[in-house]
């Protein structure tokens, strides 16, 4: 266990190095630098897998990240060797949150069936084969599934070794980076009420995630969190076109590889990006540059998924769980009216059952929204756009 912890610390330090690179050389805020680093690592490994250089690239990224991390620690020592700034309360609580979950995951194993049908299997495949799956690899049955967070988890296994705790920690670092990015919308970290509200939101995420949890490699929890991290970053960078576009390309590109259904979330993210770019027209003198940058960023965001689609079409004659109109038509053609009605009835009974966490979450969100509107409008006598 001690050796795993030490090697995981090296993995975290490597990611830390890339986050500092995005802060010092690119200019991103600290809170969104971690998810930018995770996304950049995943996309770099994704490209390297196409040219059969997955393992050398992973080793190179680990070395570069650690070297830059050491360099930044040395620079920080030179600047602050006579001062020891105390961490803010928000940083302390985030650290406690990370340590509690880390301890739990280090003592956990993979339990969900889908870990053994695909998500852990694909990480094992990447670790042993060092390449993308092809038609001859019968072990990979979900051939249309993109790499998801598997490449980032693979990066963790290259540094810390292949084991269930290492894979779980790799996934959790990705998830925690998304959660950390949400706090970028808090302009002043000393405003304890706002910070407390953000932690309440994070706590509600964990409560309503009871079906998926974080002690597995499934991406259903990662999908909305990565989307929210992207939206938070776009909101924060709304007046900086270059950083805004780079951040959107990284997060949206990484999001498009999480799962086929992630395309819906990518569209949501890019719509907000396009809306933000359009708003820039009011104070920008370079309208053509704005349009070209916006369109280019949207196209580059879809490029990773297009590459994966090309890989699937070139290597697999039939893809399980493929997302296309033809696939859905074939699925529905095989189901009779009784099966469709049973699914509809089950769906309606689930969403109307107040005992289910999903329904409780919807009710809670609407109660808070409506209650907040009433308090602000009639108690504080201020107009608002909550409704």
Secondary structure, 3 states (H helix, E strand, C coil): CHHHHHHHHHHHHHHHHHHHHHHHHHCCCHHHHHHHHHHHHHHHHHHHHHCCCHHHHHHHHHHHHHHHHHHHHHHHHHHHCCCCCCCCHHHHHHHHHHHHHHHHHHCCCCCCHHHHHHHHHHHHHHHHHCCCCCCCCCCCCCCCCCCCCHHHHHHHHHHHCCCHHHHHHHHHHHHHHHHHHHHHHCCCCCCHHHHHHHHHHHHHHHHHCCCCCCCCCCCHHHHHHHHHHHHHHHHHCCCCHHHHHHHHHHHHHHHHCCCCCHHHHHHHHHHHHHHHHHHHHHCCCCHHHHHHHHHHHHHHHHHHHHHHHHHHHHHCCCCCCCCCHHHHHHHHHCCCHHHHHHHHHHHHHHHCCCCCHHHHHHHHHHHHHHHHHHHHHHHCCCCCCCC
